[in-house]
Amino acid sequence: MKYALVTLLVAFMISPFACVKQDTYRPVYYSDKDNLSVYARGPKFDNIAQARQWANDQHRQRLDANWTYEIGKNCKPFKDSDIEICEETLK
């Protein structure tokens, strides 16, 4: 009984650390890299490869000559605005 209680206590203490946060990646496609006010924001993806694929698919559909993209990692909305703050911005 004593060992079961100790095991239960240890499991309870470790359990918060077992919940690993899943990163999310959100692509933003810019049709003109000289005018970043015009963009299309993609959905959130579980990995960066999917986010890159979405950006490349946008380019294939639109064929913009001066396009670019960026991918935000773990983005959260900023207050009550359209702006998102990301942990990191990737390409």
Rosetta blueprint (number, residue, H / E / L):
1 M L
2 K H
3 Y H
4 A H
5 L H
6 V H
7 T H
8 L H
9 L H
10 V H
11 A H
12 F H
13 M H
14 I H
15 S H
16 P H
17 F H
18 A H
19 C L
20 V L
21 K L
22 Q L
23 D L
24 T L
25 Y E
26 R E
27 P E
28 V E
29 Y E
30 Y E
31 S L
32 D E
33 K L
34 D L
35 N L
36 L L
37 S L
38 V L
39 Y E
40 A E
41 R E
42 G L
43 P L
44 K L
45 F E
46 D L
47 N L
48 I H
49 A H
50 Q H
51 A H
52 R H
53 Q H
54 W H
55 A H
56 N H
57 D H
58 Q H
59 H H
60 R H
61 Q H
62 R H
63 L L
64 D L
65 A L
66 N E
67 W L
68 T E
69 Y E
70 E E
71 I E
72 G E
73 K E
74 N L
75 C L
76 K E
77 P E
78 F L
79 K L
80 D L
81 S L
82 D L
83 I L
84 E E
85 I E
86 C L
87 E L
88 E E
89 T E
90 L E
91 K L
